[in-house]
């Protein structure tokens, strides 16, 4: 498994489960329909955990262009590797979103509201306010990347015993994403990941979904620019505090 393939697979799992929980909660006639924000935030946190467990040993499991950019700006990752990581993330995100649509196709047909259908794929603000919407994405991503930059690896002792959590070491990032969703996510849907939002938004535009409504292109720049700015700010702060 190469890092590129790992980013594709990890991001695929992230979006399959993340957009999947949105579909379960939002679409009509699923068993989870209407189950609410706690289910969505928990589902996204566990989606992150799943993607990180699989991709982590091979690519470091960025699964997010903002994370790749933030780590590179902080000197923790090669700038040379950023483009192909981002390409892998977008491929994985689009494949994951396509599978979510296929698995929930009957329920998309049972749902009339076009905005609800779009919400399975991508984010939109609860109240449209450009400056505050982008600030929400900046701060959410700042928390994510700043915390990631302070992660520590497992410790290897003198007798080569590894002291750490193994695959459970992916839990911290899941808890951080969960916290962001619970505390900061209600205003914009906390994309905090350009590939997570733009990749599925493109898929929404391409798929033959009946009565799918607007693609929300006027807002689409916010969950791309905001996370990148937030990641850059986190990298600057972490570097300055070293």
Beta strands, then each sheet from edge to edge (+ up, - down):
strand 1: 155-156
strand 2: 162-163
sheet 1: 1+ 2-
end
